[in-house]
Amino acid sequence: MAHVVFDQAEQRELREAARDEFPESLALTYVLEDLASEGIDVNGCRDGDDIRAEKGLPELSGEAFEVA
């Protein structure tokens, strides 16, 4: 099982960056801080194509979407 773990200095830097970059989004800051402290299980990650297929969404065509 692949697992990325950050040392204490990296954890501190990641936490500080999360607080500085996303002060208006406490939920996002929490998630990033949690990733810093817990690490990342690379085997548990899925890419966007897998998630789209799981949700029954069509594949991306590579064309930009128009936003109204």
Secondary structure, DSSP 8 states (H G I E B T S, - for coil): --EE---HHHHHHHHHHHHHH-TT-HHHHHHHHHHHHH-EEGGG---HHHHHHHTT-----S------
